[in-house]
């Protein structure tokens, strides 16, 4: 495959590039500027040299179309977008990047005709509202892919819009696509977004620093390498359609995460604290749909994922290249269930 990754220098994009290169695929990273910071955390220098940089704005249809055609792109993995805090602070900017940018990707795929075989794009579990929106007396848990979407944020609304537009591009133009709905993705390189705090907590504890995770309650922890593999397999396995799928990892409480972290790093018992507020996204989501259509997909246990993350952080620390700047960034307030009333 010749794969164009929009937002390819981001956290999940770097791990996707690693998996694509390991499979012998060609990787093109489409982004505003060349930035190897996260790639260097995950890829070797030789692997980084194999990632071809394509400069461009995801909202620029002409630039995207030129990139797709000139590089003979066969698959597009669309990750470029703004996170919950930015969309909350500036909805117009959020819609421009997250919605118009996604439309631009599909327009570029349409212009390329049969050359582009599939678009795989990042939706989000944020398409669902808080768990209070889905009483178990009315909705069977875990929630299926086609459960009613009642998002609690502009970000979630934008992702709903993208899922609908993807369906129309398949209906009107035959462009197959897969939308994936990650939840709390953790691992090396996660430094932005509302649910980056568990990864930061792992890093902080390894350095002997205290850390408070500002939210609590339940969430779904998904190890980044599993998430990356879901994107890659959604490109490569036989498929026709335009579905959006839930992803599922370890559905646990923050107290369970703390306990798992303590098994790997016992000092976390006193260094890590958590809040109590439940994030306003339903946490118990079924992945039966994607496992049936595109599976089986890998699932790393929470303890093993934490252990792998710690091992990489330790190696980077020993080599003097552990980035701790993300631990100094002020936290954005989480979107919690009380925000909805």
Secondary structure in CASP SS format (residue, H / E / C, confidence):
PFRMAT SS
TARGET T0000
AUTHOR 0000-0000-0000
METHOD secondary structure of the structure
MODEL  1
X C 1.00
X E 1.00
X E 1.00
X E 1.00
X E 1.00
X E 1.00
X C 1.00
X C 1.00
X C 1.00
X C 1.00
X H 1.00
X H 1.00
X H 1.00
X H 1.00
X H 1.00
X H 1.00
X H 1.00
X H 1.00
X H 1.00
X H 1.00
X H 1.00
X H 1.00
X C 1.00
X C 1.00
X C 1.00
X E 1.00
X E 1.00
X E 1.00
X E 1.00
X E 1.00
X E 1.00
X C 1.00
X C 1.00
X C 1.00
X C 1.00
X C 1.00
X C 1.00
X C 1.00
X H 1.00
X H 1.00
X H 1.00
X H 1.00
X C 1.00
X C 1.00
X H 1.00
X H 1.00
X H 1.00
X H 1.00
X H 1.00
X H 1.00
X C 1.00
X E 1.00
X E 1.00
X E 1.00
X E 1.00
X C 1.00
X C 1.00
X C 1.00
X C 1.00
X C 1.00
X H 1.00
X H 1.00
X H 1.00
X H 1.00
X H 1.00
X H 1.00
X H 1.00
X H 1.00
X H 1.00
X H 1.00
X C 1.00
X C 1.00
X C 1.00
X C 1.00
X E 1.00
X E 1.00
X E 1.00
X E 1.00
X C 1.00
X C 1.00
X C 1.00
X C 1.00
X C 1.00
X H 1.00
X H 1.00
X H 1.00
X H 1.00
X H 1.00
X H 1.00
X C 1.00
X H 1.00
X H 1.00
X H 1.00
X H 1.00
X H 1.00
X H 1.00
X H 1.00
X H 1.00
X H 1.00
X H 1.00
X H 1.00
X H 1.00
X H 1.00
X H 1.00
X H 1.00
X H 1.00
X H 1.00
X H 1.00
X H 1.00
X H 1.00
X H 1.00
X H 1.00
X H 1.00
X H 1.00
X H 1.00
X C 1.00
X C 1.00
X E 1.00
X E 1.00
X E 1.00
X E 1.00
X E 1.00
X C 1.00
X C 1.00
X H 1.00
X H 1.00
X H 1.00
X C 1.00
X C 1.00
X C 1.00
X H 1.00
X H 1.00
X H 1.00
X C 1.00
X C 1.00
X C 1.00
X C 1.00
X C 1.00
X C 1.00
X C 1.00
X C 1.00
X C 1.00
X E 1.00
X C 1.00
X C 1.00
X C 1.00
X C 1.00
X C 1.00
X C 1.00
X C 1.00
X C 1.00
X C 1.00
X C 1.00
X H 1.00
X H 1.00
X H 1.00
X H 1.00
X H 1.00
X H 1.00
X H 1.00
X H 1.00
X H 1.00
X H 1.00
X H 1.00
X H 1.00
X H 1.00
X H 1.00
X H 1.00
X H 1.00
X H 1.00
X H 1.00
X H 1.00
X H 1.00
X C 1.00
X C 1.00
X C 1.00
X E 1.00
X E 1.00
X E 1.00
X E 1.00
X E 1.00
X C 1.00
X C 1.00
X E 1.00
X E 1.00
X E 1.00
X C 1.00
X C 1.00
X C 1.00
X C 1.00
X C 1.00
X C 1.00
X C 1.00
X C 1.00
X C 1.00
X C 1.00
X H 1.00
X H 1.00
X H 1.00
X H 1.00
X H 1.00
X H 1.00
X H 1.00
X H 1.00
X H 1.00
X H 1.00
X C 1.00
X C 1.00
X C 1.00
X C 1.00
X E 1.00
X E 1.00
X E 1.00
X C 1.00
X C 1.00
X E 1.00
X C 1.00
X E 1.00
X E 1.00
X E 1.00
X E 1.00
X E 1.00
X E 1.00
X H 1.00
X H 1.00
X H 1.00
X H 1.00
X H 1.00
X H 1.00
X H 1.00
X H 1.00
X H 1.00
X H 1.00
X H 1.00
X H 1.00
X H 1.00
X C 1.00
X C 1.00
X C 1.00
X C 1.00
X C 1.00
X E 1.00
X E 1.00
X E 1.00
X E 1.00
X E 1.00
X C 1.00
X C 1.00
X C 1.00
X E 1.00
X E 1.00
X E 1.00
X E 1.00
X H 1.00
X H 1.00
X H 1.00
X H 1.00
X H 1.00
X H 1.00
X H 1.00
X H 1.00
X H 1.00
X H 1.00
X H 1.00
X C 1.00
X C 1.00
X C 1.00
X H 1.00
X H 1.00
X H 1.00
X H 1.00
X E 1.00
X E 1.00
X E 1.00
X C 1.00
X C 1.00
X C 1.00
X E 1.00
X E 1.00
X C 1.00
X C 1.00
X C 1.00
X C 1.00
X C 1.00
X E 1.00
X C 1.00
X C 1.00
X H 1.00
X H 1.00
X H 1.00
X H 1.00
X H 1.00
X H 1.00
X H 1.00
X C 1.00
X C 1.00
X C 1.00
X C 1.00
X C 1.00
X C 1.00
X C 1.00
X H 1.00
X H 1.00
X H 1.00
X H 1.00
X H 1.00
X H 1.00
X H 1.00
X H 1.00
X H 1.00
X H 1.00
X H 1.00
X H 1.00
X H 1.00
X H 1.00
X H 1.00
X H 1.00
X H 1.00
X C 1.00
X C 1.00
X C 1.00
X C 1.00
X C 1.00
X C 1.00
X H 1.00
X H 1.00
X H 1.00
X H 1.00
X C 1.00
X C 1.00
X C 1.00
X C 1.00
X C 1.00
X C 1.00
X C 1.00
X E 1.00
X H 1.00
X H 1.00
X H 1.00
X H 1.00
X C 1.00
END
